[in-house]
């Protein structure tokens, strides 16, 4: 059993400094030319439609969005929470080193290794990924605390964050399966003899039950979402690229990952935690089999790195090997630099002109093709332009007539609503459930990426149909999207849209 002691003052200052850098840096590593990323607009709009489930994600992110809305819906708070989850991940990994009886070097190399890592990129975006990584880390942390102390309360904490992780992102199910295999395959299978484990699991099930009931009531849209994901995105994932990305994600601390594997094999104090290594391998194999996106596995590494740091500390405690410790910090900084220059700290033109790491995860878009500009960054451009132009066009239409703004995708609708506080909708993602048809529609503004410039399908129902503007930022993924005005309806548009919604939902269901 490990006794938790009060942290020495110098150690506390170092940890506080790492966390402070983490929190503050995220407000300065995005160039002002970039907007929010397309997914962020959808997640923020969910605060206006609280529910126990959504077409796109479980409800946890909407709860955070509601807090952001309560705090004023400012960019500061949008950036605050993913940075906070990233900082908390570093803190838990630091505490895990303590559990493993690691000392200052192991703690600091863990903290620095996670600070200067791919988490810098992940935590700049308000998406479920940041809390996903934190929840995976917490599940491991509390399970290890339970194994060390034998106290049942840590199993309850583990189950709490398992449930929150599930309510944040369903992919944590892969972790549950991997942990099950890892525990059964090692001596830690004795945990299954504890009645408290099953009580905790039942409580966790109660926590997620409202979301499961919501899924049942709505025909399990998660199944449709996963099928659509597999058909349109995962089909393009190459398994070789998945492996390559695993090597690159934490390349600057790759020596710690090798050290972790060696520690599980050769270092007696770490052998009883081999279930961690087994669960890691099982997770990777499952992700490879299902052609998962490479970042799905990121939650595994903040747990592996502390094990590697503890074993490296043991190996370098005497003689000339002590000089490997400062070298370790130098390696982390040097190998982080190529990742740092790929962060959106410079305009798109500069990123395209330098463009290292072509052919890796960020440059391979959902279409499976290698692009000169990372998809996430292309998804952070053109939104304010779209919102501004849509709002200007809306003001040219009669104020006493109801105008419906309908877009091609959730990013377009969310951006218009975020920047101009309008009520744009879409047949895409959750917006299809948020379309309000209480008022009679007289005009429409549609934002669409298709090249049908004549809009023959809409012309019979309106007096006039014309293209009013388009997105002109060449680096934006929405480049070329057109904004059309459908002026003065000659028939009941509400009935047509109701029929379209029913047809669209039926297509999604089947």
C-alpha positions as CSV (number, residue, x, y, z in Angstrom):
1,X,0.0,0.0,0.0
2,X,1.3,3.4,-0.9
3,X,0.9,6.3,1.6
4,X,0.1,9.6,0.0
5,X,2.3,12.3,1.4
6,X,2.2,16.0,1.1
7,X,4.0,17.2,-2.0
8,X,7.3,19.0,-1.2
9,X,7.2,22.7,-2.1
10,X,9.8,22.6,-5.0
11,X,8.0,19.7,-6.5
12,X,4.6,21.5,-6.2
13,X,6.0,24.6,-7.9
14,X,7.3,22.5,-10.8
15,X,3.9,20.8,-11.2
16,X,2.1,24.1,-10.9
17,X,4.4,25.7,-13.5
18,X,3.8,22.8,-16.0
19,X,0.0,23.2,-15.5
20,X,0.2,27.0,-15.8
21,X,2.1,26.7,-19.1
22,X,-0.5,24.2,-20.3
23,X,-3.4,26.4,-19.5
24,X,-2.0,29.7,-20.7
25,X,-0.3,28.4,-23.9
26,X,-3.6,27.4,-25.5
27,X,-4.7,31.0,-25.7
28,X,-1.6,31.9,-27.8
29,X,-1.0,29.0,-30.2
30,X,-3.9,29.7,-32.5
31,X,-3.4,32.5,-35.1
32,X,-6.2,35.1,-35.1
33,X,-7.0,34.2,-38.8
34,X,-8.5,30.9,-37.6
35,X,-12.1,30.5,-36.4
36,X,-13.4,27.7,-34.2
37,X,-13.5,24.2,-35.7
38,X,-16.7,22.9,-37.3
39,X,-17.4,20.4,-34.6
40,X,-17.1,23.1,-31.9
41,X,-20.1,25.0,-33.3
42,X,-22.3,21.9,-33.1
43,X,-21.3,21.1,-29.6
44,X,-21.9,24.7,-28.5
45,X,-25.3,24.7,-30.1
46,X,-26.3,21.6,-28.1
47,X,-26.4,23.9,-25.0
48,X,-29.6,25.3,-26.6
49,X,-31.1,21.8,-27.0
50,X,-30.3,19.9,-23.8
51,X,-31.1,16.2,-24.0
52,X,-29.9,12.8,-22.8
53,X,-28.6,12.0,-26.2
54,X,-27.8,13.3,-29.7
55,X,-27.4,12.0,-33.2
56,X,-23.7,12.8,-33.1
57,X,-22.4,12.4,-29.5
58,X,-23.5,11.4,-26.0
59,X,-24.7,14.2,-23.7
60,X,-21.6,15.1,-21.6
61,X,-20.3,17.7,-24.1
62,X,-23.6,19.5,-24.1
63,X,-23.4,19.8,-20.3
64,X,-20.0,21.6,-20.6
65,X,-21.5,23.7,-23.4
66,X,-24.3,24.8,-21.1
67,X,-21.7,25.9,-18.5
68,X,-19.9,27.8,-21.3
69,X,-23.2,29.4,-22.3
70,X,-23.9,30.4,-18.7
71,X,-20.5,32.0,-18.5
72,X,-21.2,34.1,-21.5
73,X,-20.4,31.8,-24.5
74,X,-17.1,33.6,-25.0
75,X,-14.0,32.2,-26.8
76,X,-12.1,32.3,-23.5
77,X,-14.4,29.6,-22.0
78,X,-14.5,27.6,-25.2
79,X,-10.7,27.2,-25.0
80,X,-10.6,26.9,-21.3
81,X,-12.3,23.5,-20.9
82,X,-10.2,21.4,-23.3
83,X,-7.1,23.0,-21.8
84,X,-8.4,22.2,-18.3
85,X,-9.0,18.5,-19.3
86,X,-5.5,18.4,-20.8
87,X,-4.0,19.9,-17.6
88,X,-5.9,17.4,-15.5
89,X,-4.5,14.6,-17.6
90,X,-1.0,15.7,-16.8
91,X,-1.9,16.0,-13.1
92,X,-3.3,12.4,-13.0
93,X,-0.3,11.0,-14.8
94,X,2.0,12.8,-12.3
95,X,0.0,11.3,-9.5
96,X,0.3,7.9,-11.1
97,X,4.0,8.2,-10.9
98,X,3.6,8.8,-7.2
99,X,1.5,5.6,-6.9
100,X,4.4,3.7,-8.6
101,X,6.9,5.1,-6.0
102,X,8.5,7.3,-8.7
103,X,10.5,10.4,-7.6
104,X,11.1,13.9,-9.0
105,X,12.8,12.9,-12.3
106,X,10.0,10.5,-13.2
107,X,7.3,13.0,-12.4
108,X,8.9,15.9,-14.3
109,X,9.7,13.9,-17.4
110,X,6.2,12.6,-17.4
111,X,4.8,16.1,-17.0
112,X,7.1,17.6,-19.6
113,X,6.5,14.7,-22.0
114,X,2.8,15.2,-21.9
115,X,3.0,18.9,-22.0
116,X,5.1,18.9,-25.2
117,X,3.1,16.3,-27.0
118,X,0.3,15.8,-29.5
119,X,-2.0,16.8,-26.6
120,X,-1.1,20.4,-27.5
121,X,-3.0,19.8,-30.7
122,X,-5.9,17.8,-29.3
123,X,-6.6,20.3,-26.5
124,X,-6.9,23.4,-28.7
125,X,-10.2,22.1,-29.9
126,X,-13.5,22.0,-28.0
127,X,-14.4,18.4,-28.8
128,X,-15.1,15.2,-26.8
129,X,-11.5,14.0,-27.4
130,X,-9.9,16.0,-24.5
131,X,-12.2,14.6,-21.8
132,X,-12.1,11.2,-23.5
133,X,-8.3,11.0,-22.9
134,X,-8.7,12.2,-19.3
135,X,-11.5,9.7,-18.6
136,X,-9.3,6.8,-19.9
137,X,-6.4,8.0,-17.7
138,X,-8.7,8.3,-14.6
139,X,-10.1,4.8,-15.1
140,X,-6.6,3.3,-15.1
141,X,-5.5,5.5,-12.2
142,X,-8.4,4.5,-9.9
143,X,-8.1,0.8,-10.8
144,X,-4.4,0.9,-9.9
145,X,-5.2,2.7,-6.6
146,X,-7.8,0.0,-5.9
147,X,-5.2,-2.8,-6.6
148,X,-2.6,-1.1,-4.5
149,X,-4.7,-0.3,-1.4
150,X,-7.4,-3.0,-1.6
151,X,-10.0,-0.3,-0.8
152,X,-13.3,-0.5,-2.5
153,X,-13.9,3.3,-2.7
154,X,-11.4,3.5,-5.6
155,X,-13.6,1.1,-7.6
156,X,-16.5,3.4,-7.2
157,X,-14.4,6.3,-8.4
158,X,-13.3,4.2,-11.4
159,X,-16.9,3.5,-12.2
160,X,-17.9,7.1,-11.9
161,X,-15.4,8.2,-14.5
162,X,-16.1,5.1,-16.6
163,X,-19.8,6.3,-16.8
164,X,-18.8,9.9,-17.5
165,X,-16.4,8.6,-20.2
166,X,-19.2,6.6,-21.8
167,X,-21.5,9.7,-21.6
168,X,-18.8,11.6,-23.4
169,X,-17.7,9.2,-26.1
170,X,-18.9,5.6,-26.8
171,X,-15.4,4.6,-27.9
172,X,-14.5,4.0,-24.3
173,X,-16.2,0.6,-24.7
174,X,-13.0,-0.5,-26.4
175,X,-11.1,0.3,-23.2
176,X,-13.6,-1.7,-21.1
177,X,-13.2,-4.8,-23.3
178,X,-9.4,-4.4,-23.3
179,X,-9.3,-4.0,-19.6
180,X,-11.5,-7.1,-19.1
181,X,-9.1,-9.1,-21.2
182,X,-6.0,-7.6,-19.5
183,X,-7.3,-8.4,-16.0
184,X,-8.4,-11.9,-16.8
185,X,-5.0,-12.6,-18.5
186,X,-3.0,-11.5,-15.5
187,X,-2.8,-12.1,-11.7
188,X,-5.1,-9.0,-11.1
189,X,-8.0,-11.2,-12.1
190,X,-8.7,-11.4,-8.4
191,X,-10.5,-8.1,-8.6
192,X,-13.5,-10.0,-10.0
193,X,-13.9,-11.7,-6.6
194,X,-14.8,-8.4,-5.0
195,X,-18.6,-7.9,-4.6
196,X,-18.0,-4.2,-4.5
197,X,-16.9,-4.2,-8.1
198,X,-20.3,-5.4,-9.2
199,X,-22.1,-2.9,-7.0
200,X,-20.0,-0.2,-8.5
201,X,-20.8,-1.5,-12.0
202,X,-24.5,-1.5,-11.3
203,X,-24.3,2.1,-10.1
204,X,-22.4,3.0,-13.3
205,X,-25.1,1.4,-15.4
206,X,-27.7,3.5,-13.6
207,X,-25.7,6.6,-14.5
208,X,-25.7,5.8,-18.2
209,X,-29.3,4.3,-18.3
210,X,-31.0,7.6,-19.3
211,X,-28.7,7.8,-22.4
212,X,-29.4,4.2,-23.3
213,X,-33.1,4.8,-22.9
214,X,-32.8,7.9,-25.2
215,X,-31.0,5.7,-27.8
216,X,-33.8,3.1,-27.6
217,X,-36.5,5.8,-27.9
218,X,-34.8,7.3,-31.0
219,X,-34.1,4.0,-32.8
220,X,-30.4,3.8,-31.7
221,X,-29.1,6.6,-33.9
222,X,-25.6,5.6,-32.7
223,X,-25.8,2.6,-34.9
224,X,-26.6,4.7,-38.0
225,X,-23.8,7.1,-37.0
226,X,-21.3,4.3,-36.7
227,X,-22.4,2.8,-40.0
228,X,-22.1,6.2,-41.7
229,X,-18.7,6.7,-40.2
230,X,-17.5,3.3,-41.4
231,X,-18.9,3.8,-44.9
232,X,-17.7,7.4,-45.4
233,X,-14.5,7.8,-43.3
234,X,-13.2,4.6,-41.7
235,X,-13.2,2.8,-45.0
236,X,-10.4,5.2,-46.1
237,X,-8.3,4.5,-42.9
238,X,-5.1,2.5,-43.8
239,X,-3.9,0.3,-41.0
240,X,-0.3,1.1,-41.9
241,X,-1.1,4.8,-41.3
242,X,-2.7,3.9,-38.0
243,X,0.5,2.3,-36.8
244,X,2.6,5.1,-38.2
245,X,0.6,7.7,-36.3
246,X,0.9,5.8,-33.0
247,X,4.7,6.1,-33.4
248,X,4.4,9.8,-34.2
249,X,1.9,10.9,-31.6
250,X,4.4,10.7,-28.7
251,X,7.6,10.5,-30.8
252,X,9.4,12.9,-28.5
253,X,9.0,10.5,-25.6
254,X,9.2,7.3,-27.6
255,X,12.0,6.2,-25.3
256,X,9.6,6.3,-22.4
257,X,7.2,4.0,-24.2
258,X,10.0,1.5,-24.9
259,X,11.0,1.9,-21.2
260,X,7.4,1.1,-20.1
261,X,7.3,-2.1,-22.1
262,X,10.7,-3.1,-20.7
263,X,9.6,-2.3,-17.2
264,X,6.6,-4.5,-17.4
265,X,8.9,-7.4,-18.4
266,X,12.0,-6.9,-16.3
267,X,11.3,-4.6,-13.4
268,X,9.7,-6.5,-10.5
269,X,7.7,-3.6,-8.9
270,X,5.9,-3.1,-12.3
271,X,5.2,-6.7,-13.1
272,X,2.0,-6.8,-11.2
273,X,0.6,-4.1,-13.5
274,X,1.1,-6.1,-16.7
275,X,-2.6,-5.9,-17.3
276,X,-1.9,-2.3,-18.5
277,X,0.4,-3.6,-21.2
278,X,-2.1,-6.4,-22.2
279,X,-5.0,-3.9,-22.4
280,X,-2.9,-1.5,-24.5
281,X,-2.1,-4.3,-27.0
282,X,-5.7,-5.4,-27.1
283,X,-7.0,-1.9,-27.7
284,X,-4.5,-1.4,-30.6
285,X,-5.5,-4.7,-32.2
286,X,-9.2,-3.9,-31.9
287,X,-8.7,-0.4,-33.4
288,X,-6.6,-1.9,-36.2
289,X,-9.3,-4.5,-37.0
290,X,-12.1,-1.9,-37.1
291,X,-9.9,0.6,-39.0
292,X,-10.4,3.2,-36.3
293,X,-9.0,6.7,-36.6
294,X,-5.6,6.8,-35.1
295,X,-6.4,9.4,-32.4
296,X,-8.9,7.0,-30.8
297,X,-6.0,5.3,-29.0
298,X,-4.6,8.5,-27.5
299,X,-6.1,7.8,-24.0
300,X,-3.7,4.9,-23.6
301,X,-0.5,6.9,-23.6
302,X,-0.8,9.1,-20.5
303,X,-0.9,5.8,-18.5
304,X,2.1,4.1,-20.3
305,X,4.3,7.1,-20.0
306,X,4.4,7.2,-16.2
307,X,5.4,3.5,-16.1
308,X,8.2,4.2,-18.6
309,X,9.4,7.2,-16.5
310,X,9.5,5.2,-13.3
311,X,11.6,2.4,-14.9
312,X,13.9,4.9,-16.6
313,X,14.4,6.6,-13.3
314,X,15.4,3.3,-11.8
315,X,17.8,2.6,-14.6
316,X,19.5,6.0,-14.4
317,X,19.9,6.4,-10.6
318,X,23.7,5.6,-10.5
319,X,26.9,6.2,-12.4
320,X,27.2,7.6,-15.9
321,X,23.5,6.8,-16.6
322,X,22.5,9.8,-14.5
323,X,23.6,12.0,-17.4
324,X,20.8,10.4,-19.5
325,X,18.3,12.3,-17.3
326,X,19.1,15.8,-18.6
327,X,19.5,14.3,-22.1
328,X,15.9,13.0,-21.8
329,X,14.6,16.6,-21.4
330,X,16.6,17.8,-24.3
331,X,15.3,15.0,-26.5
332,X,11.7,15.9,-25.6
333,X,12.2,19.6,-26.5
334,X,14.1,18.9,-29.8
335,X,11.6,16.3,-31.1
336,X,8.6,18.4,-30.1
337,X,9.8,21.2,-32.4
338,X,8.5,19.7,-35.7
339,X,5.1,19.2,-34.0
340,X,5.2,22.8,-32.7
341,X,5.7,24.4,-36.1
342,X,2.7,22.4,-37.4
343,X,0.4,24.0,-34.8
344,X,-1.9,26.8,-36.2
345,X,0.3,29.6,-34.8
346,X,0.9,30.9,-38.3
347,X,-1.5,31.7,-41.2
348,X,-2.4,28.9,-43.7
349,X,0.0,30.2,-46.4
350,X,3.0,29.6,-44.0
351,X,1.8,26.2,-43.0
352,X,1.4,25.1,-46.6
353,X,4.8,26.4,-47.6
354,X,6.6,24.4,-44.9
355,X,4.3,21.3,-44.8
356,X,6.4,18.6,-43.1
357,X,4.7,15.3,-42.1
358,X,2.7,15.0,-45.4
359,X,1.1,11.6,-45.5
360,X,0.4,11.4,-41.7
361,X,-2.8,11.7,-39.8
362,X,-3.4,15.5,-39.9
363,X,-2.9,15.7,-43.6
364,X,-5.0,12.7,-44.5
365,X,-8.5,13.9,-44.7
366,X,-11.7,11.9,-44.2
367,X,-11.7,11.2,-47.9
368,X,-8.5,9.1,-47.4
369,X,-6.4,11.5,-49.6
370,X,-3.2,13.3,-48.6
371,X,-3.7,17.1,-48.6
372,X,-1.2,19.9,-48.3
373,X,-3.2,21.5,-45.4
374,X,-4.4,19.6,-42.2
375,X,-8.2,18.9,-42.2
376,X,-8.7,20.3,-38.7
377,X,-7.2,23.6,-39.8
378,X,-9.2,23.7,-43.0
379,X,-12.3,23.2,-40.8
380,X,-11.3,26.4,-38.8
381,X,-11.6,28.8,-41.7
382,X,-14.4,30.6,-43.5
383,X,-17.0,30.4,-40.8
384,X,-17.1,34.1,-39.8
385,X,-17.2,34.9,-43.5
386,X,-20.2,32.6,-43.9
387,X,-22.0,34.0,-40.8
388,X,-21.4,37.6,-41.8
389,X,-22.6,37.2,-45.4
390,X,-25.7,35.1,-44.4
391,X,-26.7,37.8,-41.8
392,X,-26.2,40.6,-44.4
393,X,-28.4,38.7,-46.9
394,X,-31.0,38.1,-44.3
395,X,-31.3,41.8,-43.7
396,X,-32.2,42.4,-47.3
397,X,-35.3,40.3,-47.0
398,X,-38.7,41.5,-45.5
399,X,-38.4,41.6,-41.7
400,X,-42.2,40.8,-41.3
401,X,-41.8,37.5,-43.3
402,X,-40.4,34.4,-41.7
403,X,-37.1,33.3,-43.4
404,X,-35.7,29.8,-42.8
405,X,-31.9,29.4,-43.0
406,X,-31.0,25.9,-44.1
407,X,-27.5,24.7,-44.6
408,X,-25.7,21.7,-46.1
409,X,-24.0,20.6,-42.9
410,X,-23.9,21.1,-39.1
411,X,-20.7,23.3,-39.2
412,X,-22.4,25.9,-41.4
413,X,-25.6,26.0,-39.2
414,X,-23.6,26.1,-36.0
415,X,-21.3,28.9,-37.1
416,X,-24.2,31.1,-38.3
417,X,-25.9,30.6,-35.0
418,X,-22.8,31.1,-32.9
419,X,-21.6,34.4,-34.5
420,X,-25.0,35.9,-35.4
421,X,-27.4,34.3,-32.9
422,X,-29.7,33.2,-35.6
423,X,-31.6,29.9,-35.9
424,X,-30.0,28.1,-38.9
425,X,-30.8,24.5,-39.3
426,X,-29.7,21.5,-41.4
427,X,-30.8,18.0,-42.3
428,X,-27.4,17.0,-41.1
429,X,-26.5,15.6,-37.6
430,X,-28.6,16.9,-34.7
431,X,-30.0,19.9,-36.5
432,X,-32.6,17.7,-38.2
433,X,-34.3,17.3,-34.8
434,X,-34.2,21.0,-34.1
435,X,-36.1,22.4,-37.1
436,X,-39.0,24.6,-35.9
437,X,-41.9,24.7,-38.3
438,X,-44.3,26.6,-36.1
439,X,-44.2,29.7,-38.4
440,X,-45.2,29.8,-42.1
441,X,-42.0,30.0,-44.2
442,X,-42.1,32.7,-46.8
443,X,-38.4,32.9,-47.8
444,X,-35.4,30.7,-47.5
445,X,-31.6,31.2,-47.4
446,X,-29.8,28.0,-48.2
447,X,-26.1,27.3,-47.9
448,X,-25.0,24.4,-50.1
449,X,-21.8,23.0,-51.4
450,X,-23.3,21.4,-54.5
451,X,-22.6,22.8,-58.0
452,X,-26.2,22.9,-59.1
453,X,-26.2,26.7,-59.8
454,X,-29.7,26.7,-61.4
455,X,-31.4,25.2,-58.3
456,X,-34.0,23.6,-60.5
457,X,-35.5,21.7,-57.6
458,X,-36.5,24.8,-55.6
459,X,-37.5,27.2,-58.5
460,X,-41.1,25.9,-58.9
461,X,-41.9,26.8,-55.3
462,X,-40.6,30.4,-55.2
463,X,-41.0,33.6,-57.2
464,X,-37.3,34.1,-57.4
465,X,-34.1,32.0,-56.8
466,X,-30.7,33.4,-57.0
467,X,-27.1,33.0,-55.8
468,X,-26.3,35.9,-53.4
469,X,-22.7,35.1,-52.3
470,X,-20.2,32.4,-51.6
471,X,-17.2,31.4,-49.4
472,X,-14.0,32.8,-50.9
473,X,-11.3,31.7,-48.5
474,X,-9.3,29.2,-50.6
475,X,-7.9,27.4,-47.6
476,X,-11.3,26.8,-46.0
477,X,-12.9,23.3,-46.4
478,X,-16.1,25.2,-47.2
479,X,-14.4,27.1,-50.1
480,X,-16.9,27.7,-52.9
481,X,-20.0,27.0,-50.8
482,X,-22.8,29.1,-52.2
483,X,-25.5,31.1,-50.4
484,X,-28.8,31.1,-52.3
485,X,-31.9,33.2,-51.7
486,X,-35.2,31.5,-52.3
487,X,-37.6,34.5,-52.4
488,X,-41.3,34.5,-51.6
489,X,-42.8,31.0,-51.5
490,X,-45.7,30.2,-53.8
491,X,-46.8,27.1,-51.9
492,X,-46.6,25.7,-48.4
493,X,-42.9,25.2,-47.8
494,X,-43.6,23.8,-44.3
495,X,-45.3,20.7,-45.7
496,X,-42.5,20.1,-48.1
497,X,-39.9,20.4,-45.4
498,X,-41.8,18.1,-43.0
499,X,-41.9,15.5,-45.8
500,X,-38.2,15.9,-46.4
501,X,-37.4,15.5,-42.7
502,X,-39.5,12.2,-42.5
503,X,-37.8,10.9,-45.7
504,X,-34.3,11.9,-44.4
505,X,-34.9,10.2,-41.1
506,X,-36.2,7.0,-42.7
507,X,-33.1,7.0,-44.9
508,X,-30.9,7.3,-41.9
509,X,-32.7,4.6,-40.0
510,X,-32.6,2.1,-42.9
